[in-house]
Amino acid sequence: MDDSDPDPALERAIGRAWIDDRPWDLLTRLAELPDRMGGSGGERRAAELVRDALADAGLADVRFDEFPMQHWERGTTEFAVFGGDGATDAERIERSFEAIALPYSPADDIEGPLVDVGYGTPDEIDDANVRDGIAVASTTTPPNERFVHRMETFGHAVTAGAAAFVFGNHVPGQLPPTGALKFDTEAAVPGVGVSAETRDWLTDYADRGARARLRVDATTRGGSSQNVHGTLGPKTDEEVLVLAHYDAHDIGEGALDNGCGMATVVGATAVLAAIEDQLERSVRIAGVGCEELGLLGAEALADELDRESIHAVVNVDGAGRVRNLRALSHGSEALAALADDVTDAVDRPVVHDSEPHPFSDHWPFLRAGVPALQLHSEPPAGGERGRGWGHTAADTRDKVDSRVLRDHAILTALLVRELAARDVPRIDGEALRERLRDQAYEPGMRAAGIWPDSWP
């Protein structure tokens, strides 16, 4: 990125971005909705808000494309613990705890022994003998190891014969976490989330030989969701795809995950629209649905577009939360270098993560060889590992700073502008596969049912 000569149009666009209220206004409207769960009426209303915001920011001919999906809807959940080996009548355990069903949990009524599987690693699950038991796992993973996704832990527990799954938060505050058990299909056994405080009791009760009864009421049926997208810049054979998901789990406002990301994209769209004649490749801007239920909107968009014509994808999932930008380059050295060039030129810090992962909307494109840059936020030093407030009722608008939204919107626009001008090599399928294997992703992805049958 050459910043030696001032660019009046770009400078004006960035100046306007610092007083642009559209990102904050969209975040507010999204957070006000009672439910943005994939396939719900609230999610559709969110898509309409995104469409209007993108059009107002300067995106022309915004399309509204529906796609089929499996709509999951929660009912009530009951979770009780009782018994305990060798307990006297006075010592007998008999307690109920708050629990919330995890998306795609089937309706069921299960009783079995509580089994503490610690972090839920494959070795811990194998050692714990969870067959016909109710496996209790933490939402975090051992220090100095990659973060293991919930679907991996659940898949290993099911393979080992667990009758049910309990996901215990590692973040205190009486916050049961949520998150899908499968991608777009009902899971084999029920699963629920419980707070860190409840998990502390459950691990104690598991040691004491207690049993538990778990009753989940939920439904899974055919439904639909939608993507919103349009283009900026010249009509070229290749295009840069910029996307963010606007859906959220139904237990909170979804301000951080991913209202911030979608708002950041709207702010970036306004900057890019103001310098549209400078773009050297076409840029497609998209708001996608159903990320939380299995990247379903991104998969539908990838099926609709010619993946070979996508120059690169910028996945804004996690940006806009806290000040320092985190750039995940997913195995592309060229994208890591580009992020450094752009952020160095404007004296903005960026934190790098080069390793690929399959658990966000870049994945349908990355596995097809499309270079992918995911924009996230770097937690403050000493912050909680993992999602933090995300996927809980504490994911609320008060935790967002509008100045961060504006800053990340400007950085996103600058990155996209440079990416539209710069050549970057495709991702080699064999190299991507080996990097995932080096991080021990293959067993977990196979357990979750998402290891690809073929690679580019």
C-alpha positions in Angstrom: 0.0 0.0 0.0 1.5 3.3 -1.1 0.5 6.2 1.1 3.2 8.6 -0.1 0.7 10.7 -2.2 -2.4 12.0 -0.4 -5.6 10.8 -2.0 -8.3 13.5 -1.5 -11.2 11.1 -2.2 -10.0 8.5 0.2 -9.2 11.1 2.8 -12.7 12.6 2.5 -14.3 9.1 2.8 -12.3 8.3 5.9 -13.1 11.7 7.4 -16.8 11.0 6.9 -16.4 7.6 8.4 -15.5 9.1 11.7 -18.9 10.8 12.0 -20.9 8.0 10.3 -23.7 6.8 12.6 -24.9 4.0 10.3 -22.8 1.2 11.9 -24.1 2.1 15.4 -27.6 2.5 14.2 -27.6 -0.9 12.5 -26.1 -2.5 15.6 -28.8 -0.9 17.7 -31.6 -2.1 15.4 -30.2 -5.6 15.3 -29.8 -5.8 19.1 -33.3 -4.6 19.7 -34.8 -7.6 17.8 -36.1 -10.2 20.2 -34.7 -13.1 18.2 -32.2 -13.4 15.3 -32.0 -17.2 15.4 -31.5 -18.8 11.9 -34.8 -19.4 10.1 -36.9 -17.3 12.5 -39.0 -14.3 11.6 -36.6 -12.1 13.6 -33.7 -13.3 11.4 -35.6 -12.3 8.3 -36.3 -8.9 9.8 -32.6 -8.6 10.5 -31.8 -9.3 6.9 -34.2 -6.5 5.8 -32.4 -4.1 8.2 -29.0 -5.2 6.7 -30.3 -4.8 3.2 -31.6 -1.2 3.9 -28.3 -0.3 5.7 -26.1 -1.5 2.8 -28.2 0.3 0.2 -28.1 3.5 2.3 -24.3 3.1 2.5 -24.1 3.0 -1.3 -24.4 -0.6 -2.4 -26.4 -0.8 -5.6 -28.8 -3.5 -6.6 -28.9 -5.3 -3.3 -30.3 -8.8 -3.7 -32.3 -10.8 -1.2 -31.8 -14.6 -1.8 -33.6 -17.3 0.2 -32.2 -20.8 0.9 -33.6 -23.8 2.6 -32.4 -24.9 6.1 -33.5 -26.9 9.1 -35.1 -24.5 11.6 -34.6 -25.5 15.2 -36.8 -24.0 17.9 -36.3 -24.4 21.7 -38.9 -25.3 24.2 -38.3 -25.9 27.9 -35.4 -27.7 29.5 -35.2 -29.4 32.9 -32.0 -30.7 34.5 -31.9 -32.3 38.0 -29.2 -34.2 39.9 -29.9 -36.9 42.5 -28.4 -39.8 44.4 -24.7 -40.2 45.2 -22.9 -43.4 46.2 -23.0 -44.1 49.9 -25.0 -41.1 50.8 -27.2 -41.1 53.9 -30.7 -39.8 53.6 -29.5 -36.5 55.0 -26.7 -36.3 52.5 -28.7 -37.4 49.5 -28.3 -35.0 46.5 -31.5 -33.7 45.1 -31.1 -30.5 43.2 -32.3 -28.8 40.0 -30.2 -26.5 37.9 -30.8 -24.0 35.1 -29.8 -25.4 31.7 -30.5 -24.3 28.1 -30.8 -26.7 25.2 -28.1 -26.4 22.5 -29.3 -25.8 18.9 -30.2 -29.0 17.0 -30.6 -30.9 20.3 -33.4 -33.4 19.9 -36.3 -33.6 22.3 -35.5 -36.3 24.8 -35.8 -37.5 28.4 -32.5 -39.0 29.6 -31.3 -40.4 32.9 -27.8 -41.5 33.6 -24.6 -41.1 35.7 -22.8 -37.8 35.6 -19.4 -38.1 34.0 -16.8 -35.3 34.3 -14.7 -35.3 31.1 -12.7 -32.1 32.0 -11.9 -30.1 28.9 -13.5 -32.8 26.7 -10.4 -33.8 24.8 -10.4 -37.2 23.1 -8.0 -38.6 25.7 -10.1 -37.4 28.6 -13.3 -38.7 27.1 -11.7 -42.1 26.4 -10.4 -42.3 30.0 -13.7 -41.3 31.6 -15.9 -44.1 30.3 -18.9 -42.0 29.2 -21.0 -44.9 27.7 -24.7 -44.3 28.6 -23.6 -41.4 30.8 -24.2 -37.7 30.8 -20.8 -36.1 29.8 -19.9 -32.8 31.4 -17.3 -30.8 29.5 -15.8 -27.3 29.8 -16.2 -24.6 27.2 -12.4 -24.0 27.2 -9.5 -26.2 26.4 -6.0 -26.8 28.0 -3.6 -23.9 28.0 -1.1 -23.8 25.2 -3.3 -25.9 22.9 -5.5 -24.7 20.1 -9.0 -23.9 21.0 -11.3 -26.9 20.4 -14.7 -26.2 19.0 -17.8 -27.4 20.8 -18.9 -29.6 17.9 -15.6 -31.5 18.1 -16.1 -32.2 21.8 -19.7 -33.2 21.3 -18.8 -35.5 18.4 -16.1 -37.3 20.5 -18.5 -37.8 23.4 -21.2 -39.2 21.1 -18.7 -41.5 19.5 -17.7 -42.8 22.9 -21.3 -43.6 23.7 -22.5 -40.7 25.8 -26.3 -40.5 26.2 -26.3 -36.7 26.7 -23.9 -33.8 26.7 -23.5 -30.9 29.1 -21.4 -27.9 28.1 -20.3 -26.0 31.2 -19.1 -22.4 30.7 -15.6 -21.4 31.9 -16.7 -17.7 32.2 -18.3 -16.9 35.6 -21.5 -15.0 36.0 -24.3 -17.5 35.9 -24.2 -17.6 32.1 -25.2 -20.9 30.5 -23.7 -20.9 27.0 -25.3 -22.0 23.7 -24.0 -23.1 20.3 -25.1 -25.7 17.7 -24.3 -29.3 18.2 -24.4 -30.1 14.4 -24.6 -28.4 11.1 -28.2 -28.1 9.8 -29.4 -31.4 11.2 -30.7 -32.8 14.4 -28.1 -34.3 16.7 -28.0 -37.9 17.8 -28.3 -37.2 21.6 -29.5 -34.1 23.6 -27.1 -31.4 24.7 -27.4 -28.4 27.0 -25.4 -25.5 28.3 -24.9 -24.7 32.0 -23.1 -21.9 33.8 -19.6 -22.1 35.2 -21.1 -22.1 38.7 -23.3 -25.1 37.9 -20.5 -27.0 36.2 -18.5 -26.6 39.4 -21.3 -28.4 41.3 -21.7 -31.0 38.6 -18.0 -32.0 38.6 -18.2 -32.5 42.4 -21.4 -34.5 42.1 -19.9 -36.7 39.4 -17.1 -37.5 41.8 -19.7 -38.5 44.3 -21.4 -40.9 41.9 -24.5 -38.8 41.3 -27.0 -39.3 38.5 -28.9 -36.8 36.5 -32.1 -36.5 34.6 -32.2 -34.3 31.5 -35.4 -33.4 29.7 -35.3 -31.3 26.5 -38.3 -30.0 24.6 -37.3 -28.8 21.1 -38.4 -29.1 17.5 -36.5 -29.3 14.2 -38.4 -28.7 10.9 -37.8 -27.5 7.4 -37.5 -23.7 7.1 -35.7 -21.0 5.1 -33.2 -18.2 5.7 -31.7 -15.5 3.4 -28.5 -13.8 2.2 -28.3 -10.1 1.2 -25.6 -9.1 -1.2 -24.6 -6.6 -4.0 -21.5 -5.3 -5.7 -19.3 -2.3 -6.0 -16.6 -1.2 -8.4 -15.8 -2.3 -12.0 -17.3 -5.4 -13.6 -14.3 -7.8 -13.6 -13.8 -11.5 -14.1 -12.7 -11.8 -10.5 -14.3 -10.3 -7.4 -13.3 -9.8 -3.7 -16.0 -11.1 -1.4 -16.6 -9.3 1.9 -19.1 -10.9 4.2 -20.4 -11.0 7.7 -23.2 -12.9 9.4 -26.1 -11.1 10.9 -27.9 -13.9 12.7 -27.4 -14.6 16.4 -28.4 -17.0 19.1 -31.8 -16.5 20.6 -30.7 -16.1 24.2 -29.1 -12.7 23.9 -28.8 -9.6 21.8 -26.0 -10.9 19.6 -24.3 -7.5 19.7 -20.7 -8.8 19.8 -21.4 -12.0 17.8 -21.9 -10.8 15.2 -23.8 -7.5 15.2 -20.5 -5.7 15.5 -19.1 -7.5 12.4 -22.2 -6.7 10.3 -22.1 -3.1 11.5 -18.4 -2.9 10.6 -19.1 -4.1 7.1 -21.8 -1.4 6.6 -19.3 1.3 7.7 -16.7 -0.2 5.3 -19.2 -0.2 2.5 -19.8 3.5 2.8 -16.0 4.2 2.5 -15.7 1.8 -0.5 -18.7 3.3 -2.2 -17.1 6.8 -1.9 -13.9 5.5 -3.7 -15.6 3.1 -6.0 -13.9 4.3 -9.1 -10.5 3.4 -7.5 -11.3 -0.2 -7.1 -9.4 -2.5 -9.5 -11.6 -5.5 -9.0 -15.3 -5.9 -8.3 -16.2 -6.1 -4.7 -19.2 -8.1 -3.5 -20.6 -7.2 -0.1 -22.8 -9.8 1.7 -24.7 -10.3 4.9 -25.3 -14.0 5.4 -27.7 -15.9 7.6 -27.5 -19.0 9.7 -23.8 -18.9 10.5 -24.5 -20.0 14.0 -26.3 -23.1 12.8 -23.5 -24.3 10.6 -22.3 -21.6 8.1 -25.5 -22.3 6.1 -25.7 -18.8 4.5 -22.1 -18.9 3.4 -22.5 -22.4 2.0 -25.6 -21.2 0.0 -23.7 -18.2 -1.3 -20.7 -20.3 -2.2 -23.0 -22.6 -4.2 -24.5 -19.7 -6.0 -21.2 -18.0 -6.9 -18.4 -19.3 -9.1 -15.8 -20.0 -6.4 -13.1 -19.9 -9.1 -14.0 -16.3 -9.8 -13.6 -15.2 -6.2 -10.2 -13.5 -5.8 -10.3 -13.7 -2.0 -12.8 -13.6 0.8 -12.8 -11.2 3.8 -14.8 -12.6 6.6 -15.7 -10.0 9.2 -16.6 -12.2 12.2 -15.5 -10.8 15.5 -14.3 -7.3 14.3 -15.6 -4.2 16.0 -15.5 -5.6 19.5 -12.3 -4.2 21.1 -9.7 -1.8 19.8 -6.9 -4.0 18.4 -7.7 -5.8 15.1 -6.8 -9.4 14.8 -6.1 -10.8 11.3 -6.5 -14.5 10.7 -4.8 -15.2 7.4 -5.7 -19.0 7.3 -2.5 -20.1 5.8 -2.0 -17.3 3.3 1.4 -15.6 3.7 0.3 -13.1 1.1 -2.7 -12.0 3.1 -0.7 -11.7 6.3 1.8 -9.4 4.5 -1.1 -7.4 3.0 -2.6 -6.9 6.4 0.8 -5.7 7.8 1.3 -3.3 4.8 -2.2 -1.7 5.2 -2.2 -1.4 9.0 1.4 -0.2 9.2 0.6 2.6 6.7 -2.1 4.0 9.0 -0.3 3.2 12.2 -2.9 0.8 13.5 -1.9 -2.3 15.5 -2.8 -5.7 14.1 -2.4 -9.1 15.8 -1.7 -12.0 13.6 -3.0 -15.6 13.6 -1.8 -17.6 10.6 -3.4 -21.0 11.3 -6.5 -22.1 9.4 -9.8 -23.1 11.1 -13.1 -24.3 9.7 -15.6 -22.7 12.1 -16.7 -19.5 10.4 -18.1 -18.2 7.1 -14.8 -18.2 5.2 -14.7 -22.0 5.3 -16.9 -22.9 2.3 -14.5 -20.7 0.2 -11.2 -21.6 1.9 -11.7 -25.3 1.4 -12.2 -24.5 -2.4 -8.8 -22.8 -2.5 -9.9 -19.2 -2.1 -7.5 -17.1 0.1 -9.3 -16.0 3.2 -8.7 -13.2 5.7 -10.9 -13.2 8.8 -11.1 -10.0 10.8 -11.6 -10.4 14.5 -10.7 -8.4 17.7 -7.8 -9.2 20.0 -9.0 -9.6 23.6 -7.3 -7.4 26.2 -4.3 -8.9 27.9 -5.5 -11.4 30.5 -9.0 -11.6 28.9 -10.9 -14.8 29.0 -9.9 -17.4 26.4 -12.7 -18.4 24.0 -15.9 -16.5 23.2 -16.1 -14.5 26.4 -19.6 -13.0 26.6 -20.5 -14.5 23.2 -23.1 -17.2 23.0 -24.6 -16.1 26.4 -27.3 -13.7 27.6 -24.4 -11.2 28.4 -23.8 -10.5 24.6 -25.3 -7.1 24.8 -24.9 -3.7 23.1 -23.5 -1.9 26.2 -20.2 -3.8 25.7 -19.6 -2.1 22.3 -17.8 1.2 21.7 -18.9 3.0 18.6 -15.4 4.4 18.1 -14.1 0.8 17.6 -16.8 0.1 15.0 -15.7 3.2 13.0 -12.0 2.3 13.4 -12.5 -1.3 12.2 -14.8 -0.2 9.4 -12.0 2.1 8.1 -9.4 -0.6 8.4 -11.7 -3.1 6.7 -12.2 -0.7 3.7 -8.5 -0.1 3.4 -7.8 -3.8 3.4 -10.4 -4.5 0.8 -9.2 -1.6 -1.4 -5.6 -3.0 -1.3 -6.8 -6.6 -1.8 -8.7 -5.6 -4.9 -5.5 -4.2 -6.4 -3.1 -7.0 -5.3 -2.6 -10.5 -6.7 -2.6 -13.3 -4.1 -2.0 -17.0 -4.8 -4.7 -19.6 -4.3 -4.6 -22.0 -1.4 -3.3 -25.4 -2.1 -5.6 -28.1 -0.9 -2.9 -30.5 0.1 -1.1 -27.8 2.1 -4.4 -26.7 3.8 -5.2 -30.3 4.7 -1.8 -30.9 6.2 -1.9 -27.7 8.3 -5.3 -28.8 9.7 -3.8 -32.2 10.5 -0.8 -30.6 12.2 -3.2 -28.8 14.5 -5.0 -32.1 15.1 -8.2 -30.9 13.5 -8.9 -34.0 11.5 -10.2 -36.3 14.3 -12.5 -33.5 15.7 -13.8 -32.5 12.3 -14.5 -36.1 11.4 -16.3 -36.5 14.8 -18.3 -33.3 13.9 -19.0 -34.6 10.4 -17.4 -31.7 8.6 -14.1 -33.1 7.2 -14.4 -32.7 3.4 -14.6 -35.7 1.2 -12.5 -34.0 -1.4 -10.1 -31.0 -1.6 -9.0 -28.8 -4.5 
